[in-house]
Amino acid sequence: MNHARHTKGLLLLVCGDVFAYTFSLVISLAIRYGEVPSHELLGSHIPSFLILWGCFLVVHFIAGLYDKRTGVIKNTVSGLLIKTQVINVIIGVMFFYFAPVGIAPKSNLFIYFLVSTLLLFVWRIVMFPVFSMTRRQDAVLLGEGKDIIDLYDEVNSRSSYGFVFKEQVSVYPTATETTQHLLRAVSETKAMLIVVDLHNPRIEAVMPSLYSLIFSGVRIVDASLVYENIFDRIPLSLIKEKWLVEQSSDSLGSRSVYDASKRVFDILASSILGILSLIFYPLVYIAIKLEDGGPVFVAQERVGQDGKIIRMLKFRSMTSNDSGVYSATQGRSALSVTRVGRIIRLTRIDELPQLWSVLKGDQSLIGPRPELPALTKVYAAEIPHYNARHLIKPGLSGWAQIYHQAHPHHAVAVEDTRDKLSYDLFYIKNRSLALDLRIALQTFRALISKYGV
């Protein structure tokens, strides 16, 4: 439901951006030459600008201008538009001044970016909220727990969603009480949509009443699906073993084409990037040796696919080998990041040797980040379904690394890891080449903005 709405909104945003960039060219040429541009004049510019417009849309995507929440927060959109236009100006200047495109629009470029920036602001800030505005459907939420409350608060705090919760009905000790309160809420609010925690075993007894409401035109939607579509993560409290069994079966059989394609891409990309990365090896070697004379590489054991132990090579960034042999409850307090280590971590150069693990097949470019064995044992005991992240190969970057803010680093952090797992499970369920490409582009965005992954 919300996914379809987001898809329509995304298409509307893309079409609007394309129109703004296209119409900006017409206006710019009209300003420059003092008349409506002829077909010949437009024809001489459009082939080159088509390449630019494609680059601009990629920049928009990387910057996050097509994310679900970014498109409806005016302050966020304004800041991102300014940043992306600065980048687009640089791309445009480099393209027209250095590429052999056969035209010389140097006098038009300044006008074009002024006009396109103005039109983009008008479209994004003024027009899009009007075009995307629809009457929100009244709904009732049936369930309890933190994830249900988070869903209720998120939906009711933003007008961009296609519905609003008029009431949240808790699950009472008896099915009779739950049914009475649910029917009362539906009657009083006139709601034609009920979002239900279908994985709650106590709601099973309420199903006959929900079934009867269907014949009155009321739609029943699984709360876990709504939560997933809104937050881009799997609500751990709203899934049970059946969900995990389905993902396990899915990962074994129905994604064979995807898995094969991904492996081919991993081999090609890791080979190319691995060879290109060799230029950094002597530089890092010299820097580390000059600082403390210690080893250049560290080898760490991590937990890979199906729980198997894999060895991962990294450039050393700490005063010793942070191998995870320490007590999982004490963390790494005895270790500290070196000056060189701080730089290679910030730039992610310390991760470059892992490309050979990707080539070998122990890791993938995209997937859940592999954890230390000592911490894996702790999390598997403390967090339900934690081992489900081992259904697929770990990766150098992943969905959790992009969207989860509090990244636990080696010391035990159960709550942060619980949240991180919800993003890992989202990737496991929805993984595809398109999602992998999105993560790769967002990782690039994170690196250039110095936002850790």
Stockholm file with secondary structure:
# STOCKHOLM 1.0

chainA/1-453         MNHARHTKGLLLLVCGDVFAYTFSLVISLAIRYGEVPSHELLGSHIPSFLILWGCFLVVHFIAGLYDKRTGVIKNTVSGLLIKTQVINVIIGVMFFYFAPVGIAPKSNLFIYFLVSTLLLFVWRIVMFPVFSMTRRQDAVLLGEGKDIIDLYDEVNSRSSYGFVFKEQVSVYPTATETTQHLLRAVSETKAMLIVVDLHNPRIEAVMPSLYSLIFSGVRIVDASLVYENIFDRIPLSLIKEKWLVEQSSDSLGSRSVYDASKRVFDILASSILGILSLIFYPLVYIAIKLEDGGPVFVAQERVGQDGKIIRMLKFRSMTSNDSGVYSATQGRSALSVTRVGRIIRLTRIDELPQLWSVLKGDQSLIGPRPELPALTKVYAAEIPHYNARHLIKPGLSGWAQIYHQAHPHHAVAVEDTRDKLSYDLFYIKNRSLALDLRIALQTFRALISKYGV
#=GR chainA/1-453 SS CHHHHHHHHHHHHHHHHHHHHHHHHHHHHHHHHSSCCCHHHHHHHHHHHHHHHHHHHHHHHHHTTTSTTGGGCHHHHHHHHHHHHHHHHHHHHHHHHHSCCSCCCHHHHHHHHHHHHHHHHIIIIIIHHHHTCCCCEEEEEECCSHHHHHHHHHHHHCTTSSEEEEEEECCCSSHHHHHHHHHHHHHHHTCSEEEECTTCGGGGGGHHHHHHHHTTTCEEEEHHHHHHHHHSSCCGGGCCHHHHHHHHHHHHTTTHHHHHHHHHHHHHHHHHHHHHHTTHHHHHHHHHHHHTCCCSEEEEEEECGGGCEEEEEEECCBSSCCCSCSCTTTTTTTCCBCHHHHHHHHTTGGGGGGHHHHHHTSCEEESCCCCCHHHHHHHHHHSTTGGGGGGSCCEEECHHHHHCSSCCCSSCCHHHHHHHHHHHHHHHHHCCHHHHHHHHHHHHHHHHTTCCC
#=GC SS_cons         CHHHHHHHHHHHHHHHHHHHHHHHHHHHHHHHHSSCCCHHHHHHHHHHHHHHHHHHHHHHHHHTTTSTTGGGCHHHHHHHHHHHHHHHHHHHHHHHHHSCCSCCCHHHHHHHHHHHHHHHHIIIIIIHHHHTCCCCEEEEEECCSHHHHHHHHHHHHCTTSSEEEEEEECCCSSHHHHHHHHHHHHHHHTCSEEEECTTCGGGGGGHHHHHHHHTTTCEEEEHHHHHHHHHSSCCGGGCCHHHHHHHHHHHHTTTHHHHHHHHHHHHHHHHHHHHHHTTHHHHHHHHHHHHTCCCSEEEEEEECGGGCEEEEEEECCBSSCCCSCSCTTTTTTTCCBCHHHHHHHHTTGGGGGGHHHHHHTSCEEESCCCCCHHHHHHHHHHSTTGGGGGGSCCEEECHHHHHCSSCCCSSCCHHHHHHHHHHHHHHHHHCCHHHHHHHHHHHHHHHHTTCCC
//
